[in-house]
Amino acid sequence: MLVNMNEVLRPAKENHYAVGLFNAVNLELARGIINAAETSRSPVIMGTAEVLLPYGPLDEVSYYLIPMAKKASVPVVVHLDHGLTYDTCIKALKLGFSSIMYDCSTDSYEENVRKVKEMADIAHSYGATIEGELGHVGDNEGSAEGSSHLADPSQFFTDPKLAKDFVDKTGVDALAIAVGNAHGAYKLPPKLDFERIRTIASTVDVPLVLHGGSGLTDNDFKQAIKDGISKVNIFTDINVAAVEAEFKKFSSMDKGLIDLIPAAVEAVKQESMKKMQLFSSDGKADYKKDNLSAESIEMLTKLVAEEVAKLMNK
C-alpha cells in the first residue's frame, strides 16, 4: 500500500527502530526490495535520487514504483531522494510520489530555510511528506549519489543549535543530518558522532535520517538507531549485490539477460532483508486505518478520485 513517510517513520521514532530507504533505478531492484519487505513484513521506503535519473528517468521510474507500492501488502513510501531542483521535486509530486527530499544543504542557512519551507507547503498540499537536510552529507570517491567530496566533513556537520529552528521554520517531516556519514562505499571506517545524534534527537520532534548507510558496521547502525535515527538510506550495498550475483550467474556466453534477472532480484532481496532485520523494522508492517494521519487520508482520497476519474473517462 502506498503511504507517505509519516506513516512509517513516526512509529519507528516512537518505538526505536529504523526504516530503510532503498533506491530502485530499475525493475530488478524494485522487485527485490518489495519482495524483501513483504517477506520480512517490514515497512519500506523505495525510490530514486536526482543524480540517479540518468540511469532511470523520473517518469519511467514512476511507472513501476507507484503501482508496485499500491499493490504491496506492506506500507511502501515512494520517495524522491536528494531532489536538487524545484522542478524535479514538483515533477515527482505530480507523478504521484508520496514523499520528496528537497536538498538545499549547500545553500546558506537562510536560503535553505526559505526554499524548503516553500516546497514543504507544496508537498503537503499533495498529501506528500518532505525531508530536508541541515549540514551537508558529502560523497565518497566513486559514489553514484553525488560528487561533493569534502576535505574536512566535520566542518559541515549538523549544528544541533540550528536543528530545532530549521524544523520549526520549514515544517519538514524528517531531517537528514551530517554526523560523519557519507554517500557511497567507505575506504576507511567512518566515525559517527553519536553524541551529536543524541543531542539533535532530543532537540527536534521529527524523525532523523542517516544518509550513506552502505558500509557502516552493524554496531554503527544499532547505536545510531538507539540514539535517534529513524530512517537509513541504502543504495551501494544492494547495487553491488545485484552485480555480484549476475557475475556469478554469467558463467558462459550462452547465458542471456533472462538468466541474470532472477539472480539480481534475489540478491537485492537478501541484502535488503539483512538491513530490515538489522534496523528492526521486520515485523512492523501492521497497518491500521485508525492510525492514518490527515496527510495520508488526503493523499489516499486524491488517489481514489484520480482512479475514479480514469474509469469515467474510459
N, C-alpha and C positions, 0 to 999 in steps of 0.2 A: 504494500500500500504506500502511496506517495504521501509524504508528510514533510513539514519543514523542520528546521533544526531544533526549535524549541521543544518539539515532541520527543526528541531523543536525547538532547543534551541536558535539559532541566532534570529529568530523573537521574541521569548519570552524575550530575553535580551533587544532587541530594543524597545519592547512595554510594558515592565514591568509587565509581568505575569510569571508564572512558569508552567512547565510540570512535571507531576508525573511519577516516576518510580515505578512500581508495580511488585513485584516478583510473578511468577506463576509456582509453582513446580508441579502442576497437571492441568488436563484439565478443572476442575471446576473453578479454579482460573482464568485461561486464558480466558475462556468463559465469566466470569463475567466482567473482565477488558475490553475486546473487546466490549462487549455489552454496557458498561458504556461509552466508548469512542465514539462509533457510535451514541448512544442516545444523548450524550452531544455535539456531533460534536467537539470533542477535540482531538488534537494530544496526543499520549501516548507513553511511554517507558515501555516495558514489557520484563521481563527476569528472570534470576536466579543469584545466587551468589555461589561462590565455596564452601562455608561452607554448602550450602543447597543441594549440589549434592548427599549426601546420601539419600535424600528423593525423588530425581528425577535426575537420571544420565544425564549428559550433552547431550549425543547423543539422548536419548529418549525425553528429553525436546525439542530438536531442531525439532523433527518430527512433533510436533503440533505448536510450536511457530512461526516458519518461514512460513509455509503455511497459518496460520491464519493471519499473518501480511500482506502477499501478497494479500490475499483475502479481507481484510478490506477496508471499504470505507473512512477511515481516515488515516493519516500518523501514522505508527507504527514503532518504533525502537525496534529491538530485541537486548538486551544488556546483556552482562555478567558483573555482578556487583562484585566488590571485587575479581577479579582474583588474586590469591596469588602466582601462579607459572607460569613460562614461558610456560610450556607445556599445561596447561589448557587454557591459552589465545590463543595460536596457534591453539589448537583443536577447540575452539569456532569460530575462524575466518574461519577455513577450513570447518566447518559445515554450515557456512553461516550467523553467527551472524553479524549484521550490525554495532555493537559497542561493545567495551570492556572497562573495567576498570582494569588497572594493578596497584594493591595496593602494593606499596613498602614503605609505610609510616613508617614502623618500622625499616627500614634500615637507615644508615647515609644519610645525605643530598646528598652527592656526589654520593653514590650508588643508591639512589632513582632517581636522575637525569640520571645517566648512563643507568640504566635498563629501565626506562620509555621512554627515548629517543630512545633506540633500538627498543622497542615494538611499539612506535608511527610510526616509519618508516615502520615497517612490516604491521601494521594495515592500514596505508594509502595506501600501495601497493594493499591492498584488496578492497579499496574504503570504508573502515570502519573508524569509529571515535574512539577516545580513551580519557578516563578520567583518571586523576592522582589524587593523594591525597598528600597534604602537611600539616604537622602537623599530628595528629592521632586522629581519632574518636573512642573512646572506646565503651564498651558494658555494658548495664545494666544487672543486675543479671537475669539469665534465658533467655537471648537474644538468638534467633535462629541464629542470624547473626554472632556470634563470642563469644569469651570468654576473651577478653582483658580488664579486669576491672581495671580502673585507680584510684588509691588512690587520686590523685590530677590532674583532667583532664586539669586544666589551664596550667600545665607545658607542655602540648602537643598541645596547641592552635597554629593555623597557624600564622607564623610570616609574617606580611604584607611586611616587607622589603625584604623577600626572594621570595615572590609570583611571582613578575614580572620576576625575574631571572629564577625561576623554569619553568614558562610558556615559556619564550623565548628559553631556552636551550633544553626543551623536545619536544616542538611542540604539546603539548596536546590540545585537542579541548574543554575540560571542566576541571574545577578544583574543587575537593572536599575539603572543608575547615572544620577545627575543631574550633568551636566558642562556646562551651558549650553544644553541641548536643551529643547524644549517641544512639547506636542501642538498640532496644527493648523497653519495657514498663518502663516509668519513675516512680520510687517510690516517688520522691519528684519533685516538679515543677522545670524544668530546667531554668537556667538563661542564655539566649543567649547574647553574646557580639555583640550587633547591631553596635556599633561604629567600631568594627573590620571588620564586614561585609562591611560597607560603605567604609572603608579605602582600603580594598582589591579590592572591585569593582571599585574603582576609579584608581586603580593601574594597573590592568590587563585588557586585551581586550577580554578574553574568558568568557563564562558563568560560574557562580559559582554554586556549588552543595551543598545541605544541606542533609546530611545523618541523620538517626534517626528521621524521621519526625513523626512517630506514637507517640501520646501522647502529642505533643505540642498543645498549645491553638490556637484558631483561630486568636487571636491577634498576637501571635508569628509568625504564618505563614504570615499574612498580612504585618507585619513590616519587616520581613526578606526578603520577595519578594520586597517590596518597596525599601529596602536598597541594593538590588542587587542579590538576589538568583533567579536562573532561572530554577533549577531542584530540586525536592524534592523527596527523597526516602521513600516509604511506604511499609511496609510488615505486621508488627504486627497487625495493625488495620483490614486489610482485612482477615488475618489469623484467628483472634479471631472472627470476624463477621461470617465467614463461620461455625465455630464450634458451636457458639451460635445458629445459625439458625437450624443446624442439631439436636441439643439437643431439641429444641422446637418441631421439627417435629417428633422426635423419642419418641412417647408417649406410645407405647406398642411394645411387641416383634413380632407383626405381620407385622411390618414395615421392608422393605428391603432397600438395597442401592439405588435403583432407586427412592424410596420415598424421600431420603435425598438429592440427587444430585440437583434437581431443587431449593430446598431451599438454598443450599450453593451458587449456581450460582447467584441467585437473591440477596442474602445478600452481596456478593462481588460486584455485580453491583451497588447496592445502596450506599455502603460505598465508592466505587471508584468515583461515581458521586459526592458525597459530597465533596471529595477532589478536583476534577476537577473544581467544581464551586468555591470552596474556593481559589484555585490557579488562578482563572480567565482564565483558558485555554479553558473553554467551549465556543463553537462557533468559535474557532480559527483553525479549521481543513481545511480551504480553502487551496487548493494545486494547485499551478500554475507551469507548466513545465518551464516557463521562469525564475523562481526563483531557478531552480535546481543548486546546486553547482557542481563544477568539480568533487568532490569526489563522489557525488550521481550519476552523469551521468556515471562515470566509473563503479560504483557498479551495476547500472541497466543494463549497456551494458554487464557486466560479467554474470549477472543472465540470460539475454536473450540468450547469447551464450551457457550457460550451458543447458538451456531448449531445444534449437535447437539441440545440440549435443545428448541429450537424445532421441529426436524424431528420429534422423537419425540412431541411434543405435538400434531402435526397429525393 
